[in-house]
C-alpha cells in the first residue's frame, strides 16, 4: 500500500504549474480566499433519573425505575445547527442501546417528533491497524442525522433494555456528547480557524487568487481533469474518458483496460460543495489500486432537498473530522438523491485514494455513499443510475469489470478475520465486508442491476 504523501511541497508545486490553466476560470476571480464558516457545538450528556420520574411520551423508554442506564440532554435553545450525532470517548466501545433526538425548526419554531439515530456506525471507519485509526483522536460515534436548520434540541440515550445488569450492554459508553453541526453558508465569507468561525491559521496563506494553500492542494490533485480552483469536473464521453485512464496509470494504460472505461460523469469538486480544507490532515493517503467499489448509504435520513446536498456534505465532513476524529471525509465519493456525484476524500478523483468507509476492506477499494437512509425507503432511480455511471468510469480506469469477482485481503472486522483473502463482487455493498445493515436493504437490492448497467456503460459484451 502506498504511504502518506507530503502534500505541502509536491502538490503546491503542481498548483503553481497549473496556474496558467486556472487564471481564466471565473472561480478564481476573488482576491481573498474563501473558506466555509460552519461550527460544531459539543454538549455533554448527563444521567437521567429513573424512568418512572421522567416525563411521559418518550418512545422506547423503560417505565421501570430500575431500568437500564439512561443519559440525555433536556430540551434547550442552542445556536443554529442542521445535523446531529452522539460521540463518546473510546472508539472500541459499542453503544448498545437506543438514541433519540427531537429538534426545533428555525423556520416553523415547532418541535419535531422523536427521531431515532442509527447507533451502529463503527464499521464506517479506517481499518483496525491503519495510521488514521491510531491517531488518538478517533472517537466512537453514531451515524449522523440531518434535521435541517434548527435552534433547539433534546436528547435521550438508553442502554438496551433486554440485557442483564451484569452485561456490558446495559451500560452506556463514557464521555457521551451530542454534536450539533452547522454546515455554514455556501459560499461563506471570511476565514475559519478549522474548528469554528474565527481567525485563520497558517493554512490561510494565499497561493492563488481565491485559494488558500490547502484549497490549492486539494484542487491541484484533480489537474488536468479540471483547472485549479474549479467547482466541478465536467462529464466526458466514452472516447475522451480514456485520457483519464492514462492520467490515473501515470501514462501506462493497459490494452485490456482501454476499451472498457465508462463515460466520466460530472463531479462536483470539494471546492464546489464548500469543503473547509483547513479541517482535514494536510497529506493525502493512497492505496495501490482500486479492485472494488463498496456502496453505502449515509444513514443520515432522507429529509433533505437536492439543493441542500452540499450543506449535508459539509456537515458530514465536519462530523467525520471534528466530531469523530477522522483525517478527512470518510467516503471517496457521495451521490445525492437527484444523481449528482460529489468528490469525497481529498487526493484526486481518478486516483486510488485510501478512504475510511468499510472497516477491514479500505485497501485497494473505493467507497461511494448515497446520501440518505435506505433500510425501508427505496433509493431514487437517479441516485442508483449515478452509482452505475460513477463505477463504470472509476473501475474502468483500473481495468475492473463491474460484473466480476475480485479478491481482497481483510484488515480485520466482525465478519472476516485479519489476513483472510475474501472473494467479493467488484461492486459490493458494505454488508458484504462487514456485518451491518448498510447500505440498507432497499439500496442493496439494486446492486445486481447496477453491476449490469455499469458494465454496459463500459462497453463490455
N, C-alpha and C positions, 0 to 999 in steps of 0.2 A: 504494500500500500504506500502511495506517495505520502510524504510527510507534510508538515505545515510549510507554507511558502511565505517568506517575508515580503509583505506587500508594499511597505513604505518606500522601498527603493525600486524594485523591479516594476511594479505597476505604475508608480509615479512616473518612471521613465517612459513607459508605454503611453501614459496620459499626455506627457509633453509631446511625444511624437505624433499623437493623434490630434493635437490642437488645430492644425490646418483643416482637418476634416470637420471640426466642430464649430469653427467660427461663424459660418453662415447659419447655423442652427438657431431658430428662434428661442429655444430653451436656454441659450447661453447669453441672452440679451441683458440679464440682470447684472449689476455690478457688485452686488452684495450676495454672498452665499446664502441660500435659503435652506434652513433645516427645520423639520417639524417641531412644534412645541410639545404637546402631549404631556401627560403626567400619570403617576401611579400613586394612589393612596393605599397604604398598607395598615390595616387596623387589626389589633389583636382580638381574638375571640376569648370569651370568658365563660366559666362554668355557669350553667343554667340550673336553677333549683329543681327539686323533684317535679315530675310531670304533673302530679296532682295539684301543684301550686301554680302551674303556668296557665297562661291564657288559653282558652279552648280554641279549636279551629285550625290547628296546625296539622296537616295531613301526615299520617305515618308515625306520629309521636306516641310513645308509650303512655298509658294512663296510670301506670304503677309508680308510686313514689320511690320504689327501689329499682326502677328500670335502668337501662344501660346509660352510660355516661353521655351527657349532652352538653355541648357548648354552643355559644351563639353571640349575636350582637343584637341588642334591642333596636327597634325602629328609630332612625335618626336622620337628620338632614346632613348631607355631605356636599363636597364640591362635585361639580358635574363629572359624570363618567358614563361609559357606554358598554363596558364589558366587565364581568366579574369572574372570580375564581378563588379557590381556597388553597393555600400553600402551608407547608409545615417543615420542620427542621430537617428530618432525616429522610433522604430520598429513598432509602432502602425499606422504609416502613410503609405498609399499606394502610389506607384508610378504609376499614371495613365498616361501612355504615351508610348513612343517607345524608346528603347535603341539599338544603333547600334555601332559596332566596326569594324575596319579593322586593320590588323596586318601585320608586315613584317617578313617573314620567315628567320631564320638564315641559312637555307640550300640553299635556292634559291635566297635570297636577293630581292625577289619580294613581292609586297603588295597584300594582299587578296582583294576580293570584300567586300563590306559592308555586315556584318552578323548581324542578329537580335539576341538579348539576351532575353531570356524568362523573362518577367518582374514580373509576379505574382508568388512569391516564399514564401510568408509569411505562407502559410499553411504547409510548411515543417518546423515544429518548435515544441518546447515544448508547453504543454498546458498552457492556459492563466494564471492560478494560480500556475504554477509549480515554484519551487525554481530557477530552471535554467533560466526561463524567467524573473524573478525579480532580477537578479544579478546586473543590472545596466550596464552591458557590452554588452547586446544584441542590435544589430542594424538592421534596415531594410536592405534588400538585394535582388537583383535579383538572378535568378538562375545563377550558374557559367557556363562558356563556355570554353571547351577545344579547343585551337587553335594550339597546337603544339609549338615547340621551336621557339620563336620569339624575336626580339630585337627592334621592332618599333610598335607604337600604335597610333591610332586616334579614338576619341570617340565623338558621338553625342547623346544627350538625349533631346527629345522634349515632352512636355506635350501633352495630347490628343488634337486633332485638332477640335473636334466637341463639346467641352464644352464651355458654355458661360463664359465670363471673371469673372463673379461673383462666379462661382463654383470652389470649391477647386481643382477639377480635372484639371483645366487649369494651375495650379501652380505645380512646382516640389518640392519635399521634400528638406529640408535644410540639408546642410552638405554632399552633394553628393561627393563621391570619387570613382575613378577607382582603383580596386585592381588587381595587376599583380602578379600572384603566380608562383614561380619557385619551382617545386617539389623536387629539389635536385637529386643527383645521388643515385643509389642503387647497392651495399651497399656503402654509403658515408664514408669518413674518417674524423675524428676529431669531437670534441664536438660541441654542439649548445647551445645557451642561451635560447631556447624555443621561440624565436621571429624571429631572423635572425642568420646567421652564426656568431660565435664568441665564447668567453669563456663559459665554462659550469657553471652551478649553483649547488645548493645543491642536485639536483636530479642526479648529475653525480657520486655520490658515488657508487663504485663498490661493489656489493653484491655477485656476481658470475662471473666466467670468461666470459668477453664479455658483461655483463649485468649491467646496472645501476639499482638503486632501482626501479625506475618507470617501466623500462622494465621487471624486475623480477616480479613485482606486476601484470602486465598485463598478463605475461606468466603463472604465477602460478595459475591464475583463470581458466586455462584450464587443469591443472593437475587433474586427471590422464589420461585424453584423449590423452595427449602428454607430453613428458618430458619438463622440464624447458628449455627455450631457443629454442624450436622447431620452425621451419619455416612453418610447416604445420601439420595439424591433418589428419591422414590417414583415408581412407574410411574403412568402416566395412560392413560385410554382415548383413542381417536382424537379424539373431540369436544373433550375438555379439552386435548389437546395443541396445539390452535390457539392457546391462550394463550401457549404457549412461542414461537410464531412472532411474536406481537405484541411480546414482550419482545426477541427477537433482532433485530427490524427497527426497534427504537426506536418502536414504535407504528404503523408504516406497513406493514401486511400487504397484499400484493397479492392481488387476487381470484383470480389464477391459482394462487397457492400454497395458499390456504386449504383447498381440498378434499383436497389431496394431501399430508397430513402423517401419517406413521405414528404409532401409539401410542408415547408416551415409555416406554422401558424403565427398570427400576430401575437406578440408577447409584450405585455406592459412591464417595463423595467422597474427596478426598485425605486429609481427616481420618479418614475411615473406614478407609482402608488404612494410615494411620500415617505419612504423608509428613512428613519433617522440613523444615518451611518455612524454617528458617534456612539451608539449603543453597543454595537457588535464588537467582537475582538478584531484587531487590525488585520491579522493574517488570514489567508484563505486556506482551507484544507481540501485535499483531493484524494480520491481513491484511484485505483488503477484503470478501471474501465466501467462500463455500465452493462451488466448482464441481465438485469431485471428491473422492472418498474413495479413498485408497490403502491396500490391505490388505497387512499384513506378518505374518511370524512373527518372534518374538523371537530365534530360533535359540539359545535358552538350554537346550534339552533338554526332554524330557517327563517327567523323573523328579521330579515334584512332585505332591502331593495338593492337592485344591481348597482345603482348609483352610490350606495353605501359600502360596496365591497372594498374599495381602497381603505376606508376607515376601519372596516373589520380587520383587514390585513395589518394595518398599523397597530391595532390593539393586540392582535395575536402575537405579532413580533415583539411588542413591549412585554407581553405576558411571558413569552418564552425566555427573553433575555433578562429583563429586570426582575420579574417575579420568580421565575423558575431557575434562573441562573445558567441558562444555556449560552453558548458562544454566539449564536445568531438564530434567526428564524429556522425552525426545525426541518421544514419540507423544502425540497428543491423547486417545486412549482405549486401553484394554487390555481384553482378553477372556480369561478363563481357560477351562480345558478343560470346566468344568461350565456355562459360558454366562453367568457373572456379568460384568457390564460395570463397568469402573472409570474414573473420571476420571483423565486423564493430566496433560499440561502445564497449569499453573495459568492462570486467566484467565476461566473460566466455560464450562460445558459447552454452552450454547446460542450462544456467541459464536464468531466466526471467529478463533480463537487461532492464531498463527503457530507451527508446530511445526518440528522438525528430524528428519524421518523419511525424506524422499525427495529426495535432493540434486538440485537443479535444478527441483523442482516443489513446493516448500513453499508458495509464494504461491498464494492462492485455493484451498487444498486442506486436507484433514484426513488424519491418519494413524491407522489402527487396527491395533494389534499383537495377534495371538493368541499367548498365552504357550505356547511350545513350538517344536519343530522338525518341519517337515512336508515334508521332502525325500523321505523314504521312508515315513513314517508318515502314515496318513490322519487328518485333523483330526476330533475328536469332533463328532457331529451337533449337540450343544448349543452348541458354540462357533460353528459355521457359522450356526446359526439366530440366535444373538445378534448376529453381524455384520449379518445381514439386518435385524433389528429396530432396531439402532442406526442404520444408514444410512437406513432408511425414515424415522425421526424426524429425524435431523440434516440430511440432504439435503433433506427436506421443508420444514424451516424456511427454506431458501433457494430453494425452488421448483425443485429438481432432480429430474428423472426418472431413477431408477437404471438404466433400460434404455437411456438415450440416450447420445449422444456430446457431448463438450464440447471446447473449445479452451483449452489452457494454453500460456503462453509459457515456454520453457526458460530457466532461470537458469544453465545450463551443466552439463555432465556428460559421461559417456563414451558416451552414446547419441545425444543431440541437442545441437548447439552452442548456445551462449547466444544468445538472441534469436529462435530459431525458434519459430513457432507450431505446436503439435502437437495433432492431433485424438486424443482418448483417450476410453475409456469413462468414464462418470461414476463407476462403481465399477471401479477398475483394480487390478491387482497392482503391487507395487513394480517388478517386472521390466519393466513397460510403460513406465516412465520412465527406467530405468537398467539397464545390462547386469549383472544379478545373478541369483542363484538364488532370492532372496526373492520371494514368501512360501513357497517350496518347491513342488515340482511337485504334490504332493497337495492342498495348500490352493488353489493357483492353479486347479486343475481344478474346484474348487467354485464359482468366481466366476460362471459363467453362470447357474446355478440361484439363486445369491444375488441377482443382479440381478432375476430374475423374482420371487422371494419378496419382496424389498424393495419393488418396485413394487406388488405385490398388497397388501402391508400399508398402503401409502399410499392404496389405493383406486383406483388407476388402472385404466382399462378394458383 
